[in-house]
Amino acid sequence: MIKKLVLGSLVFASSIFAANEVNIYSHRHYDTDKQLFKMFEEKTGIKVNVVKAKASALIKRIESEGKKSPADVLITVDAGRLFQAKEKDLLQSIESPYLAKNIPANLRDTDNKWFALTKRSRVAVYKIGSGIENELSTYEDLADPKFKGKIMVRSSSNIYNQSLLAAMIAHHGEEKALEWAKGVVANMAKDPKGNDRYQVKAVANGIGSIAIANTYYIGKMVNNKDVSQAQAVKKVKILFPKFENGGTHINVSGAGVAKYAPNKANAIKFIEFLAGPDAQKLFAEGNFEYPVLAGVKASDLVSSWGTFKDDTISINTLGENNAKAVKIFDLAGWK
C-alpha cells in the first residue's frame, strides 16, 4: 500500500495499489481538509493517501508520471489551474448524476473533467472611516484616477489576479482590459509585494486605502495567533464590488479525476463526498469559504460581511482567458 506522504513530499514508497484506497494530489493546505479526509475514511472505509504540494508541482508530477501515475484525484485552487490540468490532458470526464445535479453548470467543466468544491470572492478591503465605501462600487472604478496612490494589490504572477483580469476580458474585451490594468497600476500605493494578508495589513496601517484580497483570507485573519493580523482586520471592512455589466467576481477551488486513476470509482465517490452537505458545511465553517451546494449556509462570520450577487460568467472562461490576462499584465507594466 502507498504510505501517506508528508507535506511537500513527492516520492511514493510503492507502486502497488490497494483496491480500497484513493490517492489525492492536493494543493490545498488547510486543517479542514485533514478533517474531511478523516470523515471520508470513517464513512466509507476507503483509505485516503495524500500528496500536498504547489499546484504547478502536482501538475508537472502527474504529467511526468503518465500512465503509471498513482494519482486518482487532483485538488487545486483557481479556475486557471484547473483549466491548465485539463489542457494538458491530465483529467478524465466522469459520469456523476449527483455532481451534475448539485454543482451549477457555470461552476464545473463543460466536459465534466473538474468540479468546483468551494467559492471565494475577490473583493475590496478598506479602512474603517476612510469613506471609500462611498466612492467605490465596481471593479472598473479601481482604474479611476481618483484612487491614485491608494491601491494595494499583489503581483501579476498571482493566479487570483490573473483570473480577475480574465473576468474583465470576458466582460469588456482585451483592449478595455488593458486600459483597466494600466489604470490600476497607475493607482498603486506601491509596487506589488506580499500576499493578500499583507495588502490588508498595509491598508489597516495607513499604506494605501484599498486592498484587493480574497474573502477567506479575511476570515483567517480574525482571531489569528499572529497578533498583527488579528489587530489589522479589526480596522477594516469588506466591500463587494461588481462588474458594470455583471456581479461580484468569484473563483473556486475544485477537483477532477486523474486521467489514469487506478481507483476511479473511489475517486468519484470522494469528489461526491466533498460536494455533499457535511463536507460543504465544514468548508464553510472551518475555512471561511462559500459553499457551492445549495442549501448550505456560509459561516456566521462570512455572513456578517454582507451579501452579493455572483458574477454569472462561466468559471471555464477564467481559464480560457488566462494566457491573455498574463500578456495584458505584461503590457500594462503590472509587476
BAFI-554825 format. One line per 4 residues: number of its first residue (from 0); for each residue y negated, z, x negated of N, C-alpha, C. Coordinates in steps of 0.05 Angstrom, whole numbers, plus 5000, padded with zeros to 4 digits. Atoms other than C-alpha are relative to their C-alpha. Example, Ala and Ser with C-alpha at 12.3 -4.5 7.8 and 13.67 -1.06 7.14 Angstrom:
0 = 5024:5000:4982:5090:5156:4754:4976:5000:4982; 5024:4999:5016:5021:5143:4727:4978:5014:5015 .
% end
This chain:
0 = 5024:5000:4983:5000:5000:5000:4975:5000:4982; 5025:5000:5015:4929:4987:4977:4988:5028:5000; 5013:4974:5001:4896:5050:4954:4971:4998:5009; 5028:5000:4992:4829:5068:4984:4982:5000:4976 .
4 = 5017:5004:5024:4773:5048:4937:4975:5016:5002; 5025:4984:5002:4713:5088:4914:4977:4980:5003; 5024:5015:4997:4642:5064:4925:4995:4982:4976; 5007:5019:5021:4626:5001:4885:5024:4989:4986 .
8 = 4976:5011:5015:4697:4990:4860:5009:4974:5013; 4991:5026:4990:4723:4920:4867:5027:4992:4989; 4973:5006:5011:4793:4926:4838:5021:5013:5017; 4979:4989:4984:4853:4934:4884:5023:5009:4982 .
12 = 4978:4989:5015:4911:4975:4859:5026:4984:5004; 4976:5015:4995:4963:4930:4890:4994:4976:5018; 5003:5023:4983:4971:4863:4925:5021:5000:5022; 4979:4998:4980:5026:4888:4971:4987:5012:5025 .
16 = 5014:4992:4975:5001:4894:5043:5019:5013:5019; 4984:4987:4979:5028:4942:5094:4991:4988:5027; 5006:5013:4974:5031:4916:5166:4982:5017:5017; 5015:4982:4983:4998:4977:5196:4974:5010:4987 .
20 = 5025:4993:5012:4932:4975:5160:4979:4978:5004; 5021:5020:4999:4865:4939:5158:4982:5004:4976; 5015:4999:5024:4825:4923:5096:4971:4991:5005; 5028:5004:4994:4750:4928:5103:4983:4996:4975 .
24 = 5020:5004:5021:4698:4899:5056:4973:5006:5014; 5025:4992:4985:4633:4934:5077:4976:5004:4982; 5026:4996:5014:4561:4930:5054:4987:5025:5011; 5012:4976:4988:4543:4989:5100:5009:5024:4984 .
28 = 4996:4977:5018:4538:5056:5064:4992:5026:5014; 5009:4977:4984:4528:5107:5119:5023:5019:5006; 4980:4980:4993:4564:5172:5135:5012:4994:5027; 4989:5006:4973:4571:5148:5207:5023:4981:4998 .
32 = 4979:5019:5003:4615:5091:5183:5026:5014:4992; 4977:4984:5008:4662:5141:5149:5013:5013:5024; 4990:4987:4976:4668:5178:5215:5014:4979:5018; 4988:5020:4983:4682:5113:5252:5027:4991:4989 .
36 = 4975:5008:5012:4737:5093:5203:5022:5021:5007; 4981:4979:4993:4770:5161:5215:5007:5000:5029; 4996:5001:4972:4762:5155:5290:5020:4977:5007; 4983:5022:4995:4796:5087:5289:5029:5006:4991 .
40 = 4974:4993:5010:4854:5113:5247:5014:5019:5019; 4988:4980:4982:4865:5172:5294:5007:4987:5027; 4995:5012:4974:4861:5128:5356:5023:4980:5000; 4981:5022:5000:4906:5071:5333:5024:5005:4981 .
44 = 4979:4997:5020:4948:5097:5275:4999:4979:4978; 5003:5021:5021:4923:5039:5233:4984:5010:4977; 5013:4990:5024:4905:5057:5162:4976:4982:4993; 5024:5015:5008:4834:5036:5141:4996:5003:4970 .
48 = 5006:5001:5028:4824:5015:5069:4973:4988:4996; 5028:5009:5001:4751:5006:5048:4991:4993:4972; 5014:5007:5025:4715:4970:4992:4970:4999:5008; 5028:5000:4995:4640:4984:4991:4985:4989:4976 .
52 = 5017:5012:5021:4591:4942:4951:4978:4984:5013; 5022:5017:4989:4529:4899:4959:5012:4975:5013; 4990:5023:4985:4536:4841:5006:5006:4976:4982; 4996:5023:5018:4528:4789:4951:5026:5003:4983 .
56 = 4976:4995:5016:4584:4822:4910:5025:4996:5018; 4977:5002:4981:4631:4825:4971:5005:4970:5006; 4997:5029:4993:4618:4752:4990:5011:4985:4976; 4990:5013:5024:4629:4730:4918:5030:5007:4995 .
60 = 4973:4991:5004:4693:4771:4915:5020:4985:5018; 4983:5014:4981:4723:4741:4978:5003:4970:4993; 5000:5028:5008:4703:4672:4954:5019:4995:4976; 4984:5004:5024:4737:4681:4886:5029:5006:5006 .
64 = 4972:4993:4994:4800:4713:4916:5014:4978:5015; 4988:5022:4986:4811:4653:4961:5022:5008:5019; 4978:4995:4982:4877:4651:4999:5014:5026:4995; 4987:4975:5008:4901:4713:4962:4984:5024:5008 .
68 = 5018:4978:4994:4844:4756:4988:5014:5020:5019; 4989:4980:4982:4867:4822:5019:4980:5007:5022; 5021:4993:4980:4802:4825:5060:5008:4992:5028; 4996:5006:4971:4811:4830:5135:4974:4997:5015 .
72 = 5025:5000:4986:4741:4845:5157:4977:5002:4980; 5025:4997:5015:4672:4834:5126:4979:5012:5018; 5022:4987:4986:4617:4881:5149:4976:4999:4983; 5025:5001:5016:4546:4869:5127:4976:5002:5019 .
76 = 5025:4997:4984:4474:4875:5150:4984:4974:4996; 5018:5023:4999:4426:4819:5168:5014:4974:5006; 4989:5026:4992:4439:4752:5200:5002:4981:4977; 5000:5018:5022:4422:4717:5136:5026:5002:4984 .
80 = 4976:4996:5016:4482:4747:5100:5025:4991:5016; 4978:5009:4983:4529:4735:5159:5002:4970:5000; 5001:5029:5000:4506:4663:5161:5011:4989:4973; 4991:5008:5026:4519:4657:5086:5030:5001:4998 .
84 = 4971:4997:5001:4590:4682:5093:5013:4978:5017; 4989:5021:4983:4602:4632:5149:4998:4973:4986; 5005:5026:5014:4571:4574:5109:5020:4996:4977; 4981:5002:5022:4618:4590:5051:5029:4999:5010 .
88 = 4974:5002:4987:4676:4585:5100:5018:5024:4993; 4986:4976:5007:4697:4657:5087:5010:5015:5025; 4993:4987:4975:4705:4676:5161:5015:4981:5018; 4985:5017:4981:4750:4652:5217:4992:5006:5028 .
92 = 5006:4996:4972:4738:4641:5290:5022:5016:5014; 4980:4984:4987:4773:4691:5334:4996:4999:5031; 5000:4999:4971:4791:4698:5407:5000:5030:5008; 5001:4972:4991:4769:4764:5438:4984:5001:5026 .
96 = 5013:4998:4974:4754:4768:5513:4980:5023:5001; 5018:4977:5000:4724:4837:5501:4974:4995:4986; 5024:5005:5014:4675:4815:5449:4983:4978:5013; 5014:5022:4986:4657:4751:5487:4985:5011:5024 .
100 = 5012:4989:4976:4642:4793:5548:4977:5020:4994; 5017:4977:5005:4605:4851:5516:4978:4996:4978; 5021:5006:5020:4566:4821:5457:4984:4977:5010; 5017:5022:4989:4507:4779:5483:5002:4975:4982 .
104 = 4997:5025:5015:4510:4706:5463:4981:4997:4977; 5020:5003:5022:4447:4710:5421:5005:5019:4977; 4994:4980:5020:4478:4767:5381:5028:4995:4987; 4974:5007:5013:4542:4731:5359:4999:4971:4991 .
108 = 4999:5027:5010:4560:4669:5321:5009:4981:5021; 4994:5021:4980:4564:4605:5361:5030:4992:4999; 4972:5007:5002:4635:4595:5335:5018:5025:4999; 4985:4974:4999:4657:4668:5343:5011:5008:4973 .
112 = 4991:4992:5027:4662:4679:5268:4988:5027:4992; 5010:4973:5004:4619:4742:5269:4986:5010:5025; 5011:4988:4976:4592:4791:5320:4982:5023:4991; 5018:4978:5006:4533:4839:5319:5013:5026:5009 .
116 = 4990:4973:4993:4551:4913:5319:4977:5018:5007; 5024:4983:4995:4481:4944:5318:4975:4982:4997; 5026:5013:5003:4409:4923:5324:4980:5018:4986; 5023:4985:5011:4348:4944:5284:4976:4982:5003 .
120 = 5025:5015:4996:4276:4923:5296:4983:5003:4975; 5019:4999:5022:4226:4905:5242:4972:5004:5012; 5023:4991:4986:4162:4940:5262:4976:5006:4981; 5024:4991:5015:4092:4962:5240:4999:5030:5002 .
124 = 5003:4971:5001:4083:5034:5219:4971:5006:4991; 5028:4995:5006:4012:5062:5218:4994:5030:4999; 5007:4972:5002:3978:5127:5201:4986:5010:5025; 5012:4989:4976:3961:5171:5260:4970:5005:4996 .
128 = 5029:4997:5002:3886:5169:5273:4986:4977:4988; 5012:5023:5013:3875:5103:5238:4988:4979:5019; 5009:5019:4980:3863:5064:5303:5013:4973:4998; 4986:5026:5003:3910:5008:5280:5012:4991:5027 .
132 = 4987:5007:4974:3944:5011:5348:4982:4985:5019; 5019:5014:4983:3881:4984:5379:4993:4972:4989; 5007:5025:5013:3876:4925:5331:5024:4981:4997; 4976:5016:5006:3948:4901:5322:5019:5000:5024 .
136 = 4980:5002:4978:3995:4874:5376:5021:4979:4994; 4980:5020:5005:4031:4814:5347:5006:4998:4970; 4993:5005:5029:4066:4794:5282:4979:4980:4989; 5020:5019:5009:4016:4737:5278:4975:5014:4991 .
140 = 5024:4985:5007:3960:4789:5275:5000:5009:4971; 4998:4990:5027:3986:4812:5207:4987:4982:4980; 5013:5019:5018:3955:4750:5176:4970:4998:5005; 5029:5000:4993:3886:4763:5206:4984:5013:4977 .
144 = 5016:4989:5022:3833:4774:5151:4989:5028:5005; 5010:4973:4995:3811:4838:5186:5018:5021:4988; 4982:4980:5012:3872:4871:5155:5002:4997:4970; 5000:5004:5029:3854:4851:5084:5001:5027:4986 .
148 = 4996:4975:5016:3878:4905:5035:5014:5022:5015; 4989:4979:4983:3915:4942:5090:5031:4999:5003; 4971:5003:4994:3988:4917:5090:5017:5008:4976; 4979:4992:5020:4045:4950:5052:5027:4988:5009 .
152 = 4975:5013:4993:4109:4909:5050:5016:4995:4975; 4983:5005:5023:4168:4899:5004:5001:4971:4992; 5000:5027:5012:4184:4836:4964:5013:4979:5018; 4989:5022:4985:4202:4768:4989:5030:4996:4995 .
156 = 4971:5002:5006:4272:4775:4958:5016:5017:5020; 4987:4983:4980:4287:4826:5013:5009:4983:5024; 4988:5016:4978:4333:4796:5066:4986:5006:5027; 5013:4994:4975:4297:4833:5122:4974:4984:5004 .
160 = 5025:5016:4999:4231:4799:5105:5006:4971:5003; 4992:5028:4998:4266:4732:5098:5007:4994:5029; 4992:5004:4972:4294:4740:5169:4976:5001:5018; 5024:4999:4985:4226:4759:5196:4985:4973:4998 .
164 = 5013:5026:5004:4196:4696:5166:5017:4978:5013; 4983:5020:4987:4256:4656:5191:4995:5000:5030; 5007:4999:4972:4239:4680:5261:4972:4987:5005; 5027:5013:4998:4166:4659:5250:5003:4970:4999 .
168 = 4995:5029:5001:4191:4590:5231:5011:4990:5027; 4988:5008:4974:4233:4587:5295:4979:4999:5022; 5020:5000:4979:4172:4604:5337:4978:4980:4996; 5024:5015:5005:4118:4564:5303:5003:4976:4981 .
172 = 4996:5021:5019:4148:4515:5253:4992:5008:4972; 5003:4993:5028:4145:4513:5177:4971:5001:4991; 5028:5001:5009:4071:4495:5169:4985:5025:5008; 5014:4975:4991:4045:4553:5210:5013:5025:4988 .
176 = 4986:4977:5013:4097:4600:5180:4989:5003:4972; 5012:4999:5027:4068:4582:5111:4972:5012:5002; 5027:4989:4996:3998:4597:5136:5001:5030:5004; 4996:4971:4994:4022:4664:5162:5007:5015:4975 .
180 = 4991:4986:5024:4057:4683:5098:4977:5002:4980; 5024:4999:5018:3994:4665:5057:4980:5021:5010; 5018:4981:4988:3953:4707:5105:5009:5029:4994; 4990:4974:5006:3998:4767:5096:4997:5008:4971 .
184 = 5004:4995:5029:3996:4760:5020:4971:5008:4995; 5029:4995:5004:3920:4759:5023:4992:5028:5011; 5006:4974:4987:3922:4823:5065:5015:5024:4987; 4984:4978:5012:3969:4863:5020:4982:5020:4985 .
188 = 5015:4979:5014:3943:4930:4995:5006:5000:4971; 4991:5002:5028:3982:4920:4930:5024:4982:4999; 4976:5017:5003:4037:4876:4902:5025:5014:5011; 4976:4988:4989:4104:4887:4936:5016:5016:4979 .
192 = 4984:4982:5017:4145:4944:4907:5015:5019:5018; 4985:4979:4985:4199:4991:4932:5012:4991:5026; 4986:5006:4975:4239:4995:4996:4982:5007:5024; 5016:4995:4976:4217:5006:5068:4989:5028:5001 .
196 = 5010:4972:4999:4212:5081:5060:4976:5003:4981; 5023:5000:5019:4165:5070:5000:4975:4991:5014; 5023:5011:4986:4119:5029:5045:4989:5021:5019; 5008:4980:4981:4118:5083:5098:4986:5024:4986 .
200 = 5012:4978:5015:4103:5138:5047:4973:4992:4990; 5026:5009:5010:4047:5096:5018:4978:5002:5022; 5019:4999:4978:4013:5089:5085:4993:5028:5008; 5004:4971:4993:4022:5163:5101:4981:5013:4979 .
204 = 5016:4988:5022:3988:5178:5034:4974:4984:4996; 5026:5013:5001:3929:5132:5047:4999:4974:4984; 5000:5026:5014:3951:5069:5009:5007:4979:5021; 4996:5019:4979:3942:5013:5059:5000:5015:5027 .
208 = 5002:4989:4973:3942:5023:5134:5024:4992:5018; 4978:5010:4984:4003:4984:5159:5024:4996:4982; 4975:5005:5015:4074:4987:5132:5019:4984:5018; 4980:5015:4986:4126:4936:5153:5027:5011:4993 .
212 = 4974:4986:5006:4194:4971:5160:5019:4997:5023; 4980:5000:4980:4259:4972:5197:5001:5028:5013; 5001:4975:4984:4264:5025:5252:5019:5022:4990; 4981:4978:5007:4326:5061:5228:4993:5015:4975 .
216 = 5010:4985:5024:4293:5079:5162:4982:5023:5009; 5018:4979:4990:4242:5119:5202:5016:5023:5009; 4983:4978:4991:4297:5158:5235:5012:5016:4977; 4988:4987:5022:4329:5173:5168:4980:5017:4984 .
220 = 5020:4984:5014:4263:5200:5141:4994:5027:5014; 5005:4975:4985:4258:5253:5195:5021:5021:4991; 4983:4978:5009:4287:5320:5172:5016:4993:4974; 4986:5008:5024:4306:5287:5106:4997:5022:4979 .
224 = 5000:4979:5020:4324:5334:5049:4979:4993:4978; 5022:5008:5017:4273:5294:5008:4974:5007:5015; 5023:4989:4986:4211:5333:5029:4978:4979:5002; 5022:5020:4999:4164:5275:5012:5004:4981:5023 .
228 = 4995:5018:4977:4199:5231:5064:4995:5015:5026; 5003:4985:4975:4201:5285:5117:4970:5005:5007; 5029:4995:4996:4127:5301:5107:4985:4974:5007; 5013:5025:4995:4106:5228:5106:5003:4990:5028 .
232 = 4995:5011:4973:4139:5209:5171:4986:5015:5022; 5015:4985:4980:4102:5264:5207:4971:4990:5003; 5027:5010:5000:4037:5228:5191:4997:4972:5012; 5001:5028:4991:4055:5160:5220:5012:4997:5028 .
236 = 4988:5007:4975:4074:5126:5285:5009:4971:4998; 4988:5027:4999:4113:5063:5302:4986:4983:5022; 5011:5020:4980:4082:5002:5336:5019:4977:5000; 4981:5023:4997:4127:4947:5363:4984:4974:5005 .
240 = 5014:5026:4995:4092:4880:5351:5019:4981:5014; 4984:5021:4989:4116:4819:5386:4990:4973:4990; 5010:5027:5006:4112:4744:5373:4983:4991:5023; 5018:5009:4979:4057:4709:5411:5015:4987:5023 .
244 = 4985:5013:4979:4109:4669:5449:5029:5012:5002; 4973:4987:4999:4167:4719:5446:4998:5030:5001; 4998:4971:4999:4188:4791:5438:4999:5012:4972; 4999:4985:5025:4197:4842:5383:5024:4991:4983 .
248 = 4979:5010:5018:4236:4818:5322:5022:5020:4997; 4977:4984:5005:4306:4845:5317:5019:4986:4981; 4979:5010:5018:4361:4837:5266:5025:5017:5006; 4975:4987:4993:4433:4861:5265:5015:5008:4975 .
252 = 4977:4998:5019:4490:4889:5225:5023:4988:5016; 4978:5013:4985:4554:4853:5242:5025:4998:4984; 4974:5003:5013:4626:4838:5225:5014:4975:5009; 4984:5023:4994:4673:4780:5221:5028:5003:4987 .
256 = 4973:4999:5012:4747:4769:5207:5002:4980:4977; 4998:5017:5023:4760:4742:5138:5019:4976:5005; 4985:5025:4994:4789:4671:5136:5030:5003:4995; 4971:4997:5006:4855:4692:5104:5009:5028:5005 .
260 = 4993:4972:4994:4860:4761:5135:5031:5004:5003; 4971:4995:4997:4932:4787:5124:5007:5016:5024; 4996:4983:4976:4923:4834:5183:4981:4993:5022; 5019:5011:4981:4886:4791:5233:4999:5016:5026 .
264 = 5000:4986:4974:4908:4827:5296:4986:5027:4997; 5012:4974:5005:4887:4894:5266:4970:4997:4996; 5028:5005:5005:4821:4864:5244:4985:4996:5026; 5013:5005:4974:4804:4840:5314:4998:5027:5015 .
268 = 5000:4974:4987:4824:4908:5342:4978:5018:4989; 5020:4983:5013:4778:4942:5291:4972:4992:5009; 5027:5008:4991:4717:4900:5309:4995:5006:5029; 5003:4992:4972:4730:4911:5383:4994:5029:5003 .
272 = 5005:4972:5000:4732:4985:5369:4971:5006:4993; 5027:4996:5009:4665:4982:5333:4980:4992:5022; 5017:5009:4978:4636:4946:5393:5005:5016:5026; 4994:4983:4977:4665:4998:5441:4981:5023:5004 .
276 = 5020:4979:4993:4627:5055:5475:4999:5024:4981; 5000:4977:5018:4649:5111:5428:4987:4994:4973; 5012:5008:5025:4631:5074:5365:4970:4994:5003; 5028:5007:4996:4566:5047:5394:4983:5025:5003 .
280 = 5015:4975:4997:4545:5118:5413:4995:5013:4973; 5003:4988:5027:4557:5142:5342:4981:4984:4983; 5020:5017:5015:4519:5083:5312:4972:5009:5009; 5026:4993:4990:4461:5102:5357:4991:5028:4992 .
284 = 5008:4972:5005:4462:5178:5348:5000:5006:4970; 4997:4992:5028:4483:5181:5275:4984:4984:4980; 5014:5017:5019:4445:5123:5244:4975:4988:5010; 5025:5008:4988:4386:5112:5290:4997:4970:5003 .
288 = 5000:5029:4995:4406:5040:5305:5001:4996:5031; 4998:5006:4972:4402:5006:5372:5027:4988:5007; 4973:5011:4993:4470:4994:5406:4998:4972:5011; 4999:5027:4989:4490:4924:5425:5015:4999:5027 .
292 = 4984:4998:4975:4535:4947:5482:4983:5010:5023; 5015:4992:4977:4501:4950:5549:5010:5027:5011; 4992:4974:4989:4501:5020:5579:5000:5023:4981; 5001:4979:5021:4499:5057:5513:4971:5004:4993 .
296 = 5028:4995:5004:4432:5091:5503:4993:5005:4970; 5010:4993:5027:4391:5097:5439:4998:5031:4998; 5003:4971:5003:4385:5167:5410:4974:5010:5011; 5025:4989:4989:4332:5214:5436:4976:4994:4982 .
300 = 5022:5006:5019:4291:5205:5372:4991:4972:5002; 5007:5028:4999:4294:5130:5375:4986:4993:5027; 5012:5004:4973:4278:5131:5450:4971:5010:5001; 5027:4988:4999:4216:5174:5436:4980:4981:4987 .
304 = 5019:5018:5013:4186:5117:5395:4988:4980:5020; 5009:5019:4980:4178:5075:5459:5019:4977:5004; 4983:5022:4993:4208:5013:5488:4987:4973:4992; 5010:5026:5007:4201:4939:5472:5019:4979:5012 .
308 = 4983:5022:4991:4227:4872:5494:5010:4984:4976; 4989:5015:5023:4275:4839:5445:4991:4971:5000; 5004:5029:5003:4257:4771:5418:5026:4987:5008; 4975:5011:4989:4307:4725:5451:5011:4976:4984 .
312 = 4988:5021:5016:4317:4673:5396:5027:5009:4990; 4973:4994:5009:4389:4669:5374:4999:5011:4971; 4998:4989:5027:4406:4712:5313:5010:4978:4981; 4990:5022:5017:4441:4649:5287:4976:4985:4987 .
316 = 5023:5015:5010:4372:4617:5278:4989:5013:4975; 5010:4986:5023:4352:4670:5228:5015:4992:4974; 4984:5009:5023:4409:4650:5182:4994:4971:4994; 5004:5029:5004:4397:4576:5193:4973:4995:4986 .
320 = 5027:5003:5012:4323:4584:5172:4996:5015:4974; 5004:4983:5024:4336:4629:5112:4991:4985:4976; 5008:5015:5023:4331:4576:5059:4971:4990:5002; 5028:5009:4996:4266:4550:5089:4981:5024:4995 .
324 = 5017:4976:5003:4239:4621:5090:4996:5007:4971; 5002:4994:5029:4254:4632:5016:4981:4981:4987; 5018:5020:5011:4219:4567:4999:4971:5005:5007; 5027:4995:4990:4158:4585:5041:4988:5025:4986 .
328 = 5009:4976:5015:4153:4654:5008:4990:4992:4972; 5008:5009:5027:4150:4619:4940:4974:4985:5001; 5025:5016:4998:4096:4571:4963:4976:5018:5007; 5022:4982:4991:4056:4629:4993:4992:5020:4978 .
332 = 5006:4981:5021:4059:4669:4928:5007:5029:5007; 4991:4973:4992:4094:4728:4962:5021:5008:4979; 4984:4992:5022:4124:4763:4902:5026:5014:5009 .
% end
